[in-house]
Amino acid sequence: MSENSATSRTLGIVGAGNIGSTVAKLAVAAGYDVVIANSRGPETLADLVAELGPKARAATAVEAAEAGDLVVATVPLKAYRDLPAAQLAGKVVLDTGNYYPDRDGQIAPLDERTATTSGLVQEHLADAHVVKAFNNIFFVALAQLGRPAGAADRSALPVYGDDDAAKATAVGLLDEIGYDAVDGGTLAESWRSENGRPVYVMPYAADGDVMTPAPGSAATVRELLGRAVRDAADQQVGAMPS
């Protein structure tokens, strides 16, 4: 994890929940400027911004989207249509979402397996380049498991996208904050890392406790992605990592 490698870059974060706040902390530590937003207004983020320090500021979702060279969208799936499409046009957007019917309501294309969560986000953000990332790890584990490149106990996270250059940008961010990446394929394959699948949460934490040493290596992640199934009865409502 680098202290200064990203000093000229700004990470926009739309959504300041557990995953968004954790990514903000990791990004600041890696040298990014961070502009972070939530649905309740910048004034509600004063404590978080004070904790993050001078490289971070609170903003509206539109402002965070405009400011980011790279943007993390980490909102409940039911709110994905609120993401500011015009301001995100042309940008790489990391979508952390999962589908939880108890929270999001029933979404027919997901229930029928004719769409994926990040595919829906990409449809809304038609002019952006969506990459799915960060959706399968518990935020406590995300905060603790980052390691320098080449470390024997470095964990890996899956990424998906329909644009190879966008995926490469996402992989670069992961590397800077301490994680390897496994290319899981296109957004159509991104269901493989969602709740109820083998790579969801459990390689990194069990019963809320971070696994040490972390077993979530790139080889393990690839193997678990390969075991995922998408039958009509396979969907489980797992514990939300964000």
C-alpha positions in Angstrom: 0.0 0.0 0.0 1.5 3.2 -1.1 1.5 6.5 0.8 1.9 8.8 -2.2 1.2 6.9 -5.4 -2.1 8.5 -6.0 -1.6 12.0 -4.8 -2.9 13.6 -8.0 -6.1 11.5 -8.2 -9.5 12.0 -6.6 -11.8 9.2 -5.6 -15.5 10.1 -5.6 -17.6 7.9 -3.3 -21.4 8.0 -3.5 -22.6 6.3 -0.4 -21.0 6.6 3.0 -22.1 3.4 4.7 -19.8 0.7 6.0 -18.2 -0.1 2.7 -18.0 3.4 1.4 -16.5 4.7 4.6 -13.9 1.9 4.7 -12.9 2.4 1.1 -12.5 6.1 1.9 -10.1 5.4 4.7 -8.1 3.0 2.6 -8.0 5.4 -0.3 -6.8 8.3 1.9 -4.1 6.1 3.3 -3.0 5.3 -0.3 -2.7 8.9 -1.2 -6.0 9.7 -2.9 -8.1 12.8 -2.3 -11.6 11.7 -1.4 -14.9 13.4 -2.0 -17.7 11.5 -0.3 -21.5 11.8 -0.3 -24.5 10.2 1.2 -28.2 10.6 0.8 -28.7 12.8 3.9 -26.4 15.7 3.0 -22.8 16.7 3.5 -23.3 18.2 6.9 -24.1 14.7 8.3 -20.6 13.5 7.3 -18.7 16.0 9.4 -17.4 13.3 11.9 -16.3 11.0 9.1 -14.5 13.7 7.2 -12.8 14.9 10.4 -11.6 11.3 10.9 -10.4 11.0 7.3 -8.4 14.3 7.5 -7.5 17.0 5.1 -7.5 14.9 2.0 -11.2 14.3 2.3 -14.3 16.5 2.0 -18.0 15.9 2.1 -20.2 16.8 -0.9 -23.5 16.0 -2.6 -23.7 12.9 -4.8 -23.6 15.1 -7.9 -20.5 16.8 -6.6 -18.7 13.6 -5.7 -19.5 12.2 -9.1 -18.2 15.2 -10.8 -15.0 15.4 -8.7 -13.9 11.8 -9.0 -11.4 10.6 -11.5 -12.7 7.2 -10.4 -16.0 6.8 -8.5 -17.3 4.1 -6.1 -21.1 3.8 -6.0 -22.1 2.0 -2.9 -25.8 2.6 -2.4 -28.6 0.1 -1.7 -29.7 -1.5 -4.9 -33.2 0.0 -4.5 -31.6 3.4 -4.9 -29.4 2.8 -7.9 -31.6 4.9 -10.2 -30.6 7.9 -8.0 -27.0 7.7 -9.1 -26.2 10.9 -11.1 -25.9 9.4 -14.6 -25.0 12.7 -16.3 -22.1 13.4 -14.0 -20.8 9.8 -14.2 -20.7 9.7 -18.0 -17.4 8.6 -19.3 -16.1 7.6 -15.9 -15.2 4.2 -14.4 -17.7 3.5 -11.7 -17.1 0.7 -9.1 -20.5 -0.8 -8.1 -20.5 -2.6 -4.8 -24.1 -3.6 -4.8 -25.9 -6.8 -3.9 -29.6 -7.7 -4.1 -31.4 -8.2 -0.8 -35.1 -8.5 -1.4 -36.0 -7.8 2.2 -34.3 -4.4 1.8 -34.7 -3.7 -1.9 -38.1 -5.2 -2.7 -38.6 -7.8 -5.4 -36.9 -7.0 -8.7 -38.3 -9.2 -11.4 -35.3 -9.4 -13.7 -33.1 -10.5 -10.8 -35.6 -13.0 -9.5 -35.9 -14.4 -13.0 -32.1 -14.5 -13.5 -32.4 -12.4 -16.7 -30.2 -9.6 -15.3 -27.5 -8.9 -12.7 -27.4 -6.1 -10.2 -24.4 -4.5 -11.8 -26.0 -5.0 -15.2 -28.9 -2.9 -14.0 -26.6 -0.2 -12.8 -24.8 -0.2 -16.2 -28.1 0.2 -17.9 -28.8 3.3 -15.8 -25.3 4.6 -16.2 -25.3 4.0 -19.9 -22.4 6.3 -20.7 -20.2 5.2 -17.7 -18.0 2.1 -17.5 -19.3 0.0 -14.6 -17.1 -2.5 -12.8 -18.4 -4.7 -10.0 -16.1 -4.8 -6.9 -16.1 -4.8 -3.1 -19.5 -6.5 -2.9 -18.4 -9.8 -1.4 -16.3 -8.8 1.6 -17.4 -7.8 5.1 -16.3 -4.2 5.8 -14.4 -5.1 8.9 -12.3 -7.6 6.9 -11.9 -5.0 4.1 -10.4 -2.6 6.7 -8.0 -5.2 8.1 -6.8 -7.5 5.3 -5.0 -5.1 3.0 -1.3 -6.1 2.5 1.6 -4.8 0.3 2.0 -6.2 -3.2 3.7 -9.6 -3.1 2.8 -10.4 0.5 2.2 -14.1 1.1 -1.0 -13.4 2.9 -2.5 -10.9 0.5 -6.2 -11.3 -0.1 -7.9 -11.0 -3.5 -11.3 -9.6 -4.6 -13.2 -10.4 -7.7 -13.9 -7.8 -10.3 -16.3 -7.8 -13.3 -16.8 -5.5 -16.2 -17.6 -5.2 -19.9 -14.7 -2.9 -20.6 -11.1 -4.2 -20.1 -9.6 -0.8 -19.6 -12.2 0.0 -16.9 -11.4 -3.3 -15.1 -7.7 -2.4 -15.3 -8.4 0.9 -13.5 -10.4 -0.9 -10.8 -7.6 -3.4 -10.4 -5.1 -0.6 -9.9 -7.2 0.9 -7.1 -7.4 -2.5 -5.4 -3.7 -2.9 -5.7 -3.0 0.5 -4.2 -5.3 -0.2 -1.1 -3.7 -3.6 -0.6 -5.6 -6.2 -2.5 -5.0 -8.5 -5.5 -7.8 -8.9 -8.0 -9.4 -11.8 -9.8 -11.0 -11.1 -13.2 -14.4 -12.8 -12.9 -15.5 -11.9 -16.4 -18.3 -9.6 -17.7 -21.1 -8.0 -15.7 -23.3 -10.9 -16.9 -21.1 -13.2 -14.7 -21.1 -11.0 -11.6 -23.8 -13.0 -9.9 -21.0 -15.4 -9.0 -19.8 -13.2 -6.1 -23.1 -12.1 -4.7 -24.8 -13.2 -1.5 -25.4 -16.9 -1.1 -22.4 -17.9 -3.3 -19.2 -19.5 -2.0 -17.0 -16.5 -2.4 -19.4 -14.2 -0.5 -17.9 -13.0 2.9 -16.8 -16.4 4.2 -13.3 -16.5 2.6 -12.5 -13.3 4.6 -14.6 -13.5 7.8 -16.6 -16.0 9.8 -19.3 -15.0 12.2 -18.1 -11.4 12.0 -14.5 -12.4 12.8 -11.8 -11.6 10.3 -9.9 -14.7 9.2 -6.2 -14.8 10.1 -4.2 -15.7 8.3 -6.6 -14.7 5.5 -7.4 -17.6 3.2 -8.9 -15.4 0.5 -6.0 -15.7 -2.0 -6.4 -15.3 -5.7 -6.3 -19.1 -6.2 -9.0 -19.6 -3.6 -11.2 -16.9 -5.0 -11.0 -18.4 -8.5 -11.9 -21.8 -7.2 -14.9 -20.5 -5.3 -16.1 -18.5 -8.2 -16.0 -21.7 -10.3 -18.2 -23.4 -7.7 -21.0 -20.8 -7.9 -24.4 -21.9 -9.3 -27.4 -19.8 -10.5 -30.3 -22.2 -10.2 -33.7 -20.7 -9.3 -33.5 -22.1 -5.8 -29.9 -21.2 -5.1 -30.4 -17.6 -3.9 -29.8 -17.1 -0.2 -30.2 -13.9 1.8 -26.8 -13.7 3.4 -25.5 -11.2 5.9 -25.0 -7.9 4.3 -21.3 -6.9 4.0 -22.2 -3.3 3.6 
